[in-house]
Amino acid sequence: MDQRRDRPPLWAALGTLVGGPLFIATVLLYVPYLISGWRFRPALLGWEAGRWVGGALIVAAAPVFLDFLLRFVFEGHGTPVPIAPPQRLVIRGAFRFVRNPAYLAAVVLLVGEGLLFGSPGVLVYALVMSLVFHVLVVGYEEPHLRSKFGADYEAYRRKVPRWLPRLRPLP
């Protein structure tokens, strides 16, 4: 196999180094900061353990998001930015459990922030973003993947759920 052909293009790495942090900084950090000020308010419904659950959700979601970014570059030879999407179908790593691990991780992270800071506003934002992600996936990404990868994507789509992760990974 040609080693150079299997190496991801430089533009994929550079695009991800710009697009990934930009998404994280705005959607996952700046907007929740605007909503909550990252000030600890009273725990939601008086549930102090919710802060620990929120922290655990943030810690659990972060590596899934990082895995997604790396797989888009190294496996997909593309970026998370819609103008430079992956050139290959990405189905390993977290993608073996759920078709949209980045969006799912983003929502889990936002819910974690809402619980950690006791912010109903951040939880509402997480709900709004989950709806935005769903519309984006159903209205744009899935039709695009269907047309670009055809039968390979259809086979993957039938085996791996869109939002609720499988308990066992796709082999």
N, C-alpha and C positions, 0 to 999 in steps of 0.2 A: 504494500500500500504506500502511496506517495505521502510522506510525512508532511510536506508543505501543504498539500490539499486538505489534510485533516486539521491543520492549525487554524484557529479562528482568525478572521481578518482583523487588522489593527483598528479599523473603524468601529467594529463591534465592541471592542474593549473600551475605546475612547467614548463612544456613545453611551455605554452603560455607566462609565465613570462620571458622566455628566447627568444623564437621565435618572439613574437610580437615586443619587443623593438629592437631586432636585425634587423628585416625588416625595422622598422621605422628609426632606426639610419643610416642604409646604404642606402636604396632605397629612402627614403623621406627626409633625412637630409644631409648625407655626400656627396652623388653624386651631388645633387643640389648645395651644398656648393662648391664643386670642380669646378663646371661649372660657378657659378656666384660670388663666393667669398662673397655672401650675401651682396654685395655692391649695393646700389641704383644707378642704371644707369638712363639715361633719360627715361621717360615713353615711352612705345612702341607706335609708331605712334603719339607721342605727346599727348596721351590720359591719362591725369593725373588721371581721375576718375578710370582708370584701376587699379591703386594701391589699391583703396578702394574695388574694385570688387575682386581683388586678396586676400586681407585680409579677405573679407567676405567668399570667397570660402574656405580658410584655416580653418576659424572658423566653417563653416558649415560641412566640411568633417571630422574634428577631432572626434566629437561624434559618427558619423556613424562607423568609424574605431574602436573606443572603444566598441561600441555595438557589433560589429562583434566578437571581441576578447572574450568578456564576454559570448556571446551566444555559441561560439564554446566550451567553457569550461562547462558552466552550462546547456545548452540545448543539445549540441552535445556530451558531454563527450569526447572531444578530443582537439586538438591544431590546429593552422594554419600551422604547420610544416607538409609537405607531408608524412614524415615517421610515424607520429602519428595523422592521420586525425580523425575527429569526428566519433563516433560510432553510432550516431543517426542523422537522417536527420534534419537539422536546417532550419526552415521555418517561424520563428517568428521575431519580431523586423523589422529591415531594410530589411530582407529577404522576407517580405510580399510585398515589392514594386519592388525589383529587385533581381535576383539570385546571383549576384556577387557584393554585396555592398562594400566589402573591396577593391577590385580592382578599382571599380568606385570611391570610396572615395580617394584612392591613386592618381589616375589620376587627380581628381578635385583638390586635395591638391597641386600636382605638377604644374598644370596650375595656381593655385593661387600664388605659389611661383614665377613662371615666370612673371606673371603680376605685382606682388608686387615689385620685384626687377628690372623690366624692362629688363628681360633676355630672348632673343630669344633662347639661348642655352638650357635653362631649359624647354621652351615650346617644343622644338624639342625632348628633353629627355622625356617629358610627352607623346608625340606622339609615340616614340619608345617603351616606357613602355606599352602604351595601346595596341600596336601590340603584344608585348611579352605576356601580360596577356591574350589577345584573343587566341593566339596560345596555351598557357597553358590550358586555359579553354576548348577549343574545342578539342584539341588533347589528353589531359590527364584527366582533372577533370570530364567533363561530361560523358565520357565513364566509368570512375571509379564509379561515382555516380549511373549511370544506372545499372551497374552490382551489386553494393552493395545494393541499395535500391529498385531496380526494379520498380514495378507499382507505388509505392508511389512517387518516384522521377519523373517518367513520368507524373503523374497527376500534380505535382507541376510545372514541366517544361512547360507544356501546358498552365498553368494559369499565370505564372510570367515570364516577359521578361528577357533576358540575360543581357542587358546593359542599355536600356532606361527604367527608372522606371515607373511603373504604377502610374496613378494619384490617384487611390483609392487602399488602401491596400487589400491584400488577406484576406478574413474573417478568 
